[in-house]
Amino acid sequence: MPLASMVQFLFMTGPFATIGEVIDELPEPIETDRTCYETPRALLSAYLDILAGFEKVKEGAFPAPAVVDEEDNPVDGFTAGVAVIQQQLLSVELERINSALCGPCRCTLCCTGPEQSMAQEFFEIPLDSGELDLFAVNRCDNDASRNSLPLDEEELLWEGRPFYRVAEPSLFHWQKGWSLILPRGSTCPNLNDLGQCLVYNDRPEVCRRPQIFPYMVESLESAEGDVPALRIRQSLLAVVDCPYVRELQDEIAEYAAASELHLLLKQNKN
């Protein structure tokens, strides 16, 4: 992010037609107060398709959704476009970190429901509608579910019992969208006996982070049909259940500071 911010500033204030021109003119190495980037051109080139969005921002033509600040005030198109691009950059970078950490060790912490000794009754995996077909499980999609949230005091009933009392993982369409519910003692239906994900290359977006989630912007429920809406948060959420998050808290804090994000530490299961 420090390099991306540098390129953004140079591009917006200089006589450049493309982001690629800025990257090509960068000196090597580049040293900041936190680290030294030995090959910044190669590093940034891997994100060129995302960084190119700054070209549309400069033209005033970036197709950003409706974005508000933390007080729910609409922000201008420039601020909205920059925030969305930064969210995309962080998401891709954290996916690469995830592949380096979670895959090789076959950690399944995020793929299982609560243990019997835990206080939680279920574990929720938020999903986009395009990811539902990855899961061959039962679905609950009715007026009651669409007007409910998983943590509502008045629990959603399905088949005559609380939704989390179903025997197997199931998909639910909530007021905020779809999610996979993993009841106590259950596992994701795509996890085999060896702890391997059967859809790893096509896994959902939420499964592509090592429990470190960027919230430069966060999705909001839309009051106008399916028009997306976002709120600027400038935060990084790290879930301390993950053994890597616990081990690398100092590095994660440094990463957040370098990206000018507020770090939030949270425990999901207890």
N, C-alpha and C positions, 0 to 999 in steps of 0.2 A: 503493500500500500504506500509506503513512503516514496518509492520510485514512481508509482502510478500517479501520485499527487504532484510530483515534480514534473512529470511529462504533461499532465493536465494543465498546470500553470504555464509552462513554456508554450504549449500549443495555443491556449486561449489568448495569450498576450503577445504572441509573436506572429510573423508573417508566414505561417506554415499552412499548406493546403491539406496535408494529411498527418496523422499521428506517426506514420512510418518515417516521415522526414525528421521528426523530432528524435525518434529513437535512434536513427542512423547517425545523428550528430552528437549523441551523448558521449562524453569522455569515459574512458575506462582506466582504472576502476573508479567507482564513486563511493566516497566515504561519508557517512552521516555520524551523528553523535551517538548512535546505537550500534552500528555495524559497518562493514565494508562490503560493497557489492563488486566482486571481481569482474563479472561479465554482465553488466546490466542490460546490454542490448539483447543478448540471447535470452535472458530471463524474461524481459518484457515482450519479446517477439512471440513467446508461447501464449501470450494473452492478447495478441494483436486484434483478433476478431472482436473481443469485448471492448478493448481500448478504442477501436474505431468508432464506437458509439459517441465518443467526444466530438467527432466531426459533425454528427447530426445535432448535438447539443449546441455547437458553435453556430450552426446554421439556423438554430431555432426550430429544428424539424425532428427532434428526438421524440419518438412515440411513447412518452412516459404516461403511466396511468395517473389517476388522481392521487396526489400525495399531500399529506397534512403534517404539520409539526406536532410536538408532544402536547400542545394545547388545542389540537384539532383545527388549527388555522391553515388554510390552503397555502402552499408554497409556490413560488414562481417556477416556470418551466425549466430554467437553468438548474436551480437547486434540486428539483425533482429528477431531472435527467442524470445529474452527477451522482445522486444518492443511489439510483437504480443501478448504474454502471458499477459503482463501488460494491454494492451487494453482490452483483454477478461475479466480480473479481474475487471477493472473499470466498464465495461459495465454491468456485472452481479450485482455488488454492487449498481450501479445507478438505475438498474431496481427494485431492492428491495426498494430503497428510493422512487421511483416513486409510487410503489404499496402502500406505507405507506402514501403518500401525496395526489396524484391526485384521486385515486379511491374512497376513502371514501367521498370526498366532491363533486364528480361529476363535477369537473371543466371541461368546454368544450372549453376553450380558444383556444386550439390547434386544435380543430375539426371543426372550422368555418372559412369561408372566411372573407375578410375584411368588415368592416361596411361601409356604404355609405359615412361617413364623413372621412374615412381614405384615405391616398394618394395612397396606393397600389391598383392595379386592381385585384390581385389574391393572394392566399396563396398556396405554394407548399409543398407537402408531398412526399419526396423521397422514393422510394420503390425498393426492390429487385424483380427480375423477379418471384421468387417463391411466392410472396405475392399478385400478381395481382388478383388471383381468389377470394380474400376476398372482392373484390369490383365489384358489378354487375352494371357497368356503361359502357358508350361508350368508345372506344379506338381509338386513333390516332397513327398509326404506318406506316410511309411512308418515302420516301427518303427525303422529305423536313423536317420532324420532326427529323429524325436521323442526319441531318446536322445542326440542330438549337439548341439553348439554350434558356431557358425561358426569360432571360433578354437581349437577342440580340436586338440591335437597330432596325434591320429590323425584325419586328414581324412575327412569324409563322402565316400563314392564314389557317384556317380550316373551311370548308363549306362556304368559301367566306368572312370570317370575322376573326379578331384577335382571337387567340385560347382562350383567357380569356373571350370572349364575349358570349361563349356558355351558354345556360340557366342552365345547370346542371353540377355538378362535372364530370370530365372525366379523363381518363388515357392517358398520352402522353409518347411516346418513344422518348427521346431526345438523343443528341449526348453523354451525360454523363450517360444515363440510363433512367429508368422509373420514373414517378412521377404522383401523383394525384393532379390535379389542382382544387382548390376551388375558383370559381369566387366570386365576391362581393355578400354578403348576403346569400351565400349558406352554407350548412353544410355537413359534411361527411355523405355519404349514410348509414353508419353503426351506426349512432347516432339516438336513438329513441326519442320520445317526452318528455321523462323523463330525458334526458341527459345521458342515459346509453349507453355504447358501446356494440353492439350486437355480437362483435367478440373479446371481451376483452381478453379471455384466449389465443387466437391465433393472437392477434393484431400485426401489423408490428413492426419491430425492432425500427424504429424511434419514435414510440408511447410509448416506454417503458422507457422513461426518463422524469423527470419533467422539461423539457427544460434545462437540464444540460447534455452536451454531451462530452464524453471523446475523445480527439484526441491525444492519445499517438502516434498513427499513423492514417493517413487519406488515403482514397482510391484515386487513381489516374486513369485517363483515360489511358487505355493500348494501346500501339501502336502495339502490337503483338497479334492480335486476342482477345481471352477471358482470356488471362493469367493475373491474378490479380497483381496489383502493389500498393505499399504503400509508403507514405512519413512520416518520423518521424517528429512529430510536438511538442510533449510533452506539450500539451495545454488542457485546460478545457474551453469549451464554455458554458456560461450561458446566456439564453435569458431573458432579464428583463421584457418582457411583462408578464411573468408568475408571479402571485401574490406571490407564494412561493419563487421564486428567489429574488424578491424585499425584502421580509421579512427576508430572511435568507442569505443576501449577505455576512455578516461577517463570518458566519459558512462555506459558500461555499468557501470563500477566504482562510479560515484556512484549509479546506479539500484539496484545490489545493496546498497550501504550503506544507502540510504534504506529499502529493503525488509527490512533486517536479515538479509540473505542472504550466505553465504560465496561469493565469486566463484572459479570454477574456469576457467582458460583451457586449451584443449586443441587440438592439431593433429590432424586426422583423416587427411589425405593428405600424403605426403612422398616 
